[in-house]
Amino acid sequence: MEFDPRHRSRLLLDGPGRAAARSYLKAVGYSEEDLQKPIVGIANTWTETMTCNFHLRDLAEDVKRGIREAGATPMEFNTVAISDGITMGTEGMKTSLVSREVIADSIELMGRGHYFDAVLCLAACDKTMPGCAMGLLRLDVPGMVVYGGSIAPGRYKGKDVTIQDVFEAIGAHSRGRMTDEELKELEGAACPGAGACGGQFTANTMALAFEFLGLSPIGTASPPAMDPRKKEVAYRAGKLVVEQLRRGLKPKTILTRLAFENAIAGVAATGGSTNAVLHLLAIAGEVGVPLSIDDFDTVSARTPTLADLKPGGRFVAADLDRAGGVPLVAKRLIEAGRLDGSQLTPSGRSIADESAVAVEEPGQEVVRPLDRPLKLTGGLVILRGNIAPEGCVIKVAGSERNSHRGPARVFESEEQAMAAVLSDQIQPDDVVVIRYEGPAGGPGMREMLGVTAAIVGAGLGETVALMTDGRFSGATRGLMAGHVAPEAARGGPIAALKDGDVITFDIPGRRLDVDLSDEEIAARLAGWAAPKPRYEAGVMAKYAALVSSASEGAVTRVPVPTPGS
């Protein structure tokens, strides 16, 4: 049976009984002809509060042009967007992961209320990417996510720099290794214009993962935000989403279990962000694909690290674009037998067909040949142990440390840990423990780039380890374990730790343990009481009450009624 491109909008706009709805829309400027065409919603995460998404309003005009030329009618609407980088190290950073759920909810509400036939999402900053995907998948209509693109690298003292350098410079400045003037100069140079953070941090990681997953057209992520090619990308995406609609090709058809394994492989091969674990788990949950935290370790273990990208490597996203872009990475992994090339993309063509046309820049050093990978395995590792029975995540790309053993330095918040680092209270061999920063305990599971970068900037990156029930930025590097679950606020073993407890990181053995017996941990937890919620009303309180474990993607869920309630 042929798919009806107006499968939803007819319900809202057709017939005498819908005259009032048409009247409202004609007042906005839509014609009778416009309202008889398929309606494509454009979910735009544009905002003036950050560089990442600042240019998306302009890109939306190119998307609309493509949609109109393909014979459909675009209707643009906005969502919220929180800057991870700007809020980093403050109470405001707790709103970032919460915003993922609000973005998804808002897209779902707009799509259900306005009966869009298809939805194209424009996203850039970290949580706007998965938030858009989750909202789109709930609607079960044809659609895609289009990435706004990476910022260009800044130039400081003759070399490329990113915002990662600024965060690490804060730690260097605190130790007297950088002057006020040098920090100010770097601050002014690192971000030269619009676009998401330039390394293989969370935004670029998710953009690549979405191309591998089939949520974004192949080749659309690589061109930087301010590159003139981005306008053409947006225009072609507008045309493609209408073609996708006419074929009735929905993302839920594309997002198979193998597609998720492809996405994980892409993250692992490029040294991508640990946040991809949270987000891909959440997205898989929206389509009912079984995916567990341990799957990331399994796929990463069989995937070579091929891309030499920051934060652990030398190059930024703009360099990857010049080298051949995301299609080159996909082509390499397919040739290595580490990617299932038969999986579909929004064009209806396979990822093998779409990536076969990748053009490699002669002499490029960003994406390694298969016989000379950076590492034989990928950048993500999942550890378990008596501290993290539900698991935790470590990014090993760019790090050669396979183990660490040392005394715990326990902090009840990121602010406490940051103060200790900046005041020279952390010593070599220490294990910095930051707890009560998990999904419910934060609430919101703050990223810890401020403190992790300060540790590196203070010269302790190779001698200190860190663990937390919070998250890390994609720019974090070093031996840092995040997403420790269960979290402290829900009585996880991390809540039992005390200063001086000896903690062992064992990467080859996939273990994170404290030198305490199960009986001692249980005895300590028996005397533990859950802390008072940090928020008692509003969105943060609702999130804390409904959020799941990080090991399940930190998604909000409807409470299951107890018998007799």
Summary of the structure (lengths in Angstrom):
residues: 565
radius of gyration: 23.4
end to end distance: 45.4
largest distance: 75.4
contacts: 2212
relative contact order: 0.11
helix: 42%
strand: 15%
